Amino acid sequence: MQKAPKKRAGQIKVHKTLTMHVELFGLLEQIRQKQRLDTADEAIELSIRLSANKLGITQDYEWSWFIQ
């Protein structure tokens, strides 16, 4: 049984083709699986937010639900 999609206020849908080496996609998939995320989009968002937090440029968004 699939989980219901997560709804968040202020979210927009943008289509963009990403080009990356297969090794990076493999790392992304490992992040997705280890964090028990449903999609690569969630793994990309988690990675961006963790990097932004590390760099001190995080905005006040609620994203703690990503960390499992």
VENPE-V421287 format. One record per residue. N is the residue number from 1. SS is DSSP state (H for helix, E for strand, - for the rest). PHI is phi in whole degrees, -180 to 180 (NA if undefined). PSI is psi in whole degrees, 0 to 359 (none if undefined). Layout:
# VENPE-V421287
n = {N & N}
ss = {SS & SS}
phi = {PHI & PHI}
psi = {PSI & PSI}
This chain:
# VENPE-V421287
n = {1 & 2 & 3 & 4 & 5 & 6 & 7 & 8 & 9 & 10 & 11 & 12 & 13 & 14 & 15 & 16 & 17 & 18 & 19 & 20 & 21 & 22 & 23 & 24 & 25 & 26 & 27 & 28 & 29 & 30 & 31 & 32 & 33 & 34 & 35 & 36 & 37 & 38 & 39 & 40 & 41 & 42 & 43 & 44 & 45 & 46 & 47 & 48 & 49 & 50 & 51 & 52 & 53 & 54 & 55 & 56 & 57 & 58 & 59 & 60 & 61 & 62 & 63 & 64 & 65 & 66 & 67 & 68}
ss = {- & - & - & - & - & - & - & - & - & - & - & - & - & - & - & - & - & - & - & - & - & H & H & H & H & H & H & H & H & H & H & H & H & H & - & - & - & - & - & H & H & H & H & H & H & H & H & H & H & H & H & H & H & H & H & - & - & - & - & - & - & - & - & H & H & H & - & -}
phi = {NA & -80 & -77 & -68 & -62 & -80 & -106 & -137 & -66 & 79 & -86 & -117 & -105 & -127 & -99 & -146 & -84 & -101 & -114 & -149 & -65 & -60 & -64 & -69 & -64 & -62 & -65 & -60 & -65 & -65 & -62 & -59 & -69 & -65 & -88 & 56 & -89 & -85 & -136 & -65 & -58 & -66 & -67 & -65 & -62 & -58 & -62 & -64 & -65 & -66 & -66 & -62 & -62 & -63 & -85 & 77 & -117 & -71 & -91 & -82 & -102 & -83 & -136 & -65 & -66 & -70 & -81 & -118}
psi = {130 & 150 & 152 & 143 & 145 & 131 & 133 & 138 & 145 & 9 & 134 & 154 & 124 & 135 & 124 & 131 & 126 & 136 & 122 & 159 & 151 & 329 & 321 & 321 & 323 & 318 & 319 & 318 & 322 & 320 & 314 & 314 & 315 & 324 & 0 & 45 & 156 & 328 & 163 & 329 & 317 & 322 & 321 & 315 & 316 & 314 & 317 & 313 & 321 & 320 & 316 & 318 & 316 & 325 & 356 & 23 & 21 & 136 & 171 & 64 & 147 & 110 & 11 & 341 & 343 & 325 & 119 & none}
